[in-house]
Amino acid sequence: MTKEEFCNFLKGVPKAELHLHLETVVSRKTIRSLFQRKNPQKDPGIIYDEVQQMFEYNDLAGFKKMYSTVHELYNSPADFDMVFNDLKDYILRNGLTYVEIFAAPSSFIEKGWNFSDFVECYRKNIQKIKAETGVNVRILIDVSRTNGLESAEKNLQLLLAYRIPEIIGIALAGSEAKGPAKLFKSVFAKARANSLKTEAHAGYDLDSNSIWDTIFNLQPNRIGQGISAYKDKQLIKELATRKIPLEICPTSNVMNGAIVKSFETHPARALFKEGVPITIGTDDPTFLNLETGLLDEYWNAKEKMGFRMEEIKQLCKNSFELSFLSNLEKSVYSDSIEGIWKK
């Protein structure tokens, strides 16, 4: 099976994506538009070339520089209408049926932007995507390890003050070294007390102790990444026994390079075979130069990481089973996958 044949088939299979950052779905076309707005005197051809050159990096430092550069181009929450349009295109391009996405308004709030404006932007655009594609999108608000406890507490309080059905929980991202999970114990306890879903990135920069710390102190519904677990047999047993899901993003892991250096040595399938619930995500598709997005990651899983087609089917099922959908919705999607696979 060629990549084109594989992607054409899998595009028609129901899939959810559970590890995706809103700010990194922005397309190169939108980035060029933002650059043109900031530099109206520049020739569009020059801007096109400059943006192309900005994407010519292959390490984490280049990624962070690109993220920061694009971040500075936004003038108001209204600019995210363009990002949501890119999200809609991403959904259609990859044949997604449901999406849970992380949104990180913290740095913009520090600039004086109103969280209520973000909420309105999220709400109207998610409803627009639903009307135009039939796909439901739900948001988890970022509470960053890097920004510290005070910022995380502020984001939680803002979320609770401007609560809408489209925002379903919080997610802890950022630097593991700068923000140990134990610092955010109170934030996660309050989130759970208010019936919010919780996710925490862990085990992508540091060893398995960071995952243990996160599970013990935060009790999240899911762990983002978590790949350093593969070196800890006791943790693997804990994850498998307690059915604690890992959201694994292979291309992101390889570019990061802290835990794994290649797709061929990626531990995702080993964790899968040990009974750890895993789902495949893209993390930052545009900034990782993924041609299509989630379909690329499934192809990498098959072609480079050793997943068989029956296991690919289970990963598709996992994308719903490990989501925050209702049990009835999960069952409907699982049955749909089985029906398509048999055909």
N, C-alpha and C positions, 0 to 999 in steps of 0.2 A: 504494500500500500504506500503510495507516494504521500508527501505532506499535503498536497492539494486534495487528494482523495480523502485522506483522513479528516482534514478540516471541514470539507464539504459535508461529510457524514456527521461529524460531531456538532457542527453548527445547528443541525436539525434535532439534536438531542436536548431535552430540557436540562438546563444547568443554572446553578446559582453561583454568584461570587461573593465571598465573605471576607476577603482581605484586600481592600482596595481603598486608596486614599484619593479623595475628591480632587485635591489640588494638583494631583499628578496624572489626571485623566485629560487635562487640558491639551489640545492638539497643537501641533506646530503652526497650523494656520492661524489659530487664535493667538498664539505667542507672537507671530509676525504682526498681527493686527495691533496688539498691545504695544509692540516696539514702534510701529508706524505712528501710533497716536503720540507716543512720547517723543518721537523724532520726525515730525511732519516734513522737515526739510530734506530728509534722506530719500534717495531713489529706492522704490520698492524692490528692485533687483538686488541692490546692495544689502538691504535688510534681509532678503531671502538668503543670500549667501552667508551673512553674518550669523543668522540663526542656525543654519545648517552646520556651520563650523562650531557653534557652541555645543552641539550634540556630539562632537567628536571626542568623547572621553570614554575611558574604560575602567575607571576606578571610583571609589567612594568619594574622594576629594572632588573630582570633577562633577559628580552627581550633586553634591552639596552646593557647589558653586552655582550650578545651573538652577537648582531649586531656589536659591537665594536671589539670583538675578531676576527670575520670573516673578517671584514674590513681590518685588519692588515695583512691578509694572501695574499692579492693581490700584485703582483710585477709590473704589467704594464697593460695597456688597453687590451692587447692581452689575458689576463686571462679571460676577459669577453666573449670570444668565448665560454667558458664552460658554463657561465651563460645563454647565448642565447640558447645553446643546451638544457639546463634545461627548458628555456621558451618554446621551441618547444614541449618538452615532456608535459609540463603543459597544453599547448594549446590542444594537442591531448587527454590528459587524461580527460579534462573537456568539450570537444566538442565545443571549442570556434571558432567563425567565424571571429571575429575582435577584436583587442586589442589596447587600448590607455594606454601607460605605462609611469610611471615617472622614469627618470634617474637622479642620483645625483652625478655629477663628481666633485663637489666643493672641497671636502677634498683631493681628488687625485691631483687636479690642484694645491692646496696649497703645495703639496709635489714636485711639479715641472713637473708633467706629462703634456703632450700637449693635449689641447682640440681637436686639429685636428686629433690626433690619436684616440680619442674617437669617433669622427664623422665617421671616416673610419670604425671603429669597428661596430658602430651602423648600418651604411649603408649596409655593406656587409652581416651582419648577418640577418638583416631584409629581404634583398633580398633572402638570402638562405632559410629562413623560408617560404617566399612566394612561392619559387620554389618547396619546398618539401611538403608543406601542403596546399597551396592555400590561406592561411590566411594573411591578411594585418596587420602589426603592425605599430603603429605610436607613436612617443615619445614626451613627454613634459619635458623640462629641469627644474630641481629643482632650485628655487631661495629661499634659506632658510631664514625663520624668525630668526633662531638662529644665523646665520652667519652675519646678518646685511645688511644694504643698499649697502655698497661698494662691497661686494661679489655678491649680486644680480645684481647690475649694470654690474659687470665684466662678469657674466655668460650670461647676455643678449647680451652684445657687442660681446662676443665670438660666441654666437649662430648666430648673424646677420652676422658676418664675415665669418663663415663657414656654411652657410645655405644649407640644403639639403631638399628634399621633405619629407623625413622620419621624420624630426623633425618639428612639427607643432605648438609648443607653449611653454609656461612657466607655472610652477605650484609653488605656494607658500606653503611650508610645514614648519616643525620645530615647536619650542616652541611658542605658542600664547603669553605667558606672556613676553617672551624676545623680541619678535618682533611684536609690534602692526601693523596692516595692513596699517595705515596711513603713516608709514615710507617708504612704497614701492609704493606710489602713482605714482611717476614719472616713475618708472620702468614699471608698468603696462600700463601707458599712452603711453610710447614709444613702448611697445610690440603691443598694439592695432594699433598704427600709422603705424606699419610695417606689418600689417595683420596677426599677430600671434594670436593663440587661447590662452585664459587665464583661469587658474583654481587656486583657493585658498582654502587651508584647513582652516577651521574655526569651532568653536563650538564643539570641541572634548575634549578640556581641560578646556575651560572657558565658561562663560554663554553666553546668546544670544547677549549681547552687542558686543562681538567680531565678531559675524556674521553681525550685523548692520554696524559696523566699516568697515568690509571687503567689504560689498556690496556698501556702500557709497563712500569709497575711491578708491577701485580697480575696481569696475564694472566687476567682472569676469564672464565668460560664465557659469561656474559651481562652486559650493561650495563643497569641499571635507569634508565629514562627516556631520557637521552641526546639530548634534543630539540635542544640547541644545536648538534648536529652539522650541522644543515641550513645553517648559515652558512659551513661549511668544506668546500669541494669536495674537497680532498685527503683529508679524514677520511671523507667519504661514500664515496669510492673505496676507502679502506682497509677500511671496515666491509663494503662490498658484496663486495669481493674475498676477504676473509678470512672472510666469513660470520659476523661477530660480531653477535649479536642485540641488538636494543633492545626493552625492555619499556616500552611507551608507555601512559600513563594520562591521557587527554585532559582530563577534568574537573579532575583534580588539577593539571595543567599550567596550565589557565586560571585556577584559583583562586590558584595561586602567583603568576602574573603576571610572573615574572622573565624568561621567554623569549618566551612568547606571551600574547596578551590575549583571544583569542576562538577558538571552534571553527573559524570560517571561515578564520582565518589560521594554523591549526595545521599544522605541516610534516609530519605523519605520512604523508599520502598521497604527498607529494613524495619523501620518503625511501623509501617503499615502491616507487614507480615507478623509482627509481634502483637498485633491487636490494638495498637494505639489508633484512635479515631483521627484521621487526618483529612483535610480538604486542601485543594490546590487553589492558590490565588496569584495575582500579579503584583500586588503591592503598589508599584509606581510605573504603570505600563509605558507612558510616553517618555519618561526620563530614563527608562531602562531600554529604550529603543526597540521595544517589542513591535514586530510588524503588524500583528493583528491584536494580540492581547492574550486573553485566557486560552484561546485555541493554541497559541504558540506554546504555552506552558504544558498543556495536555500532550502536545506533540513531543516536547522535550521529555516528558514523563515516560512516554512510550518508547521513543527512539533512543534516548540517551540514558535513561534512569532505570530501564528494565521492566516497567509495568506492562503486563499483558493486557489484551483487550478486555477480558472479563474484569480485570482489576480497574481498568479505566471506567468501565460501567459502574463499578462500586464507588469510585471517586465522584462520579456524577451524582449518584444517589446520596453520598455523604454530604454533597454541597447543600442538599435540602435537609437531610436528617440532622446535621449539626448546626442548622440555622436557627433563628428565633421565630420561625413560622409555627403555626399551630400543628398539632399532631395530625389532624385531618388533612391539612394542606400538604404536609410531608408525605403522607400516604398516597395522595392523589398523584403527586409528582413522581414518586417512586414507581407506581404502577404504570405511569406514562412512559417512563424510561424503559421498563421491561417490555412494554408493547412495541416500542420503536426498535429495540434491540433484536427482538424476535423476527421482525420484518426484514 
